[in-house]
């Protein structure tokens, strides 16, 4: 299966700021934390990274990306951020909004991260919603951010960004040699 990583460049800030100090990304973390996770995969073969725009309004960037791929043979991995919960000291990323892949396969792909991620089948609105609507198999990996998603006071741990990047690679490697019918109980070719 063809793997496409989709991460949006946020456009809510008129004057974005970010800095990395003592292992913490501070400032405009949405979606800089996700972009940095994708950047770790820049030399990976058999993967395409698409940076999109307009995620906050109409998802035009994701629509533009989707037109060049077929839902029949493409798996979309969306990379974004999520608000960190207070009890998430050991949580490095979340997996949200999956479609066209069973819970069992999500957990099997990520077994090495046991206990260090959270699952949220129906997470907040993101590009994954659009890809699902267009018939793509997809899932979203989110870097936890504290201090507000659309805030210049956001904070993301560099450790989480790097581990989320590794999780993206693990999902890519798990899915790439499978047919869509092998990872989903509901998908049948031609439907």
PyMOL commands that set and color helices and strands:
alter all, ss='L'
color gray80, all
select helices_A, chain A and resi 32-39+60-66+103-109+111-113+127-133+158-175+180-183
alter helices_A, ss='H'
color red, helices_A
select strands_A, chain A and resi 2-8+18-21+24-27+48-52+74-83+93-99+117-120+137-145+154-157
alter strands_A, ss='S'
color yellow, strands_A
deselect
rebuild
show_as cartoon
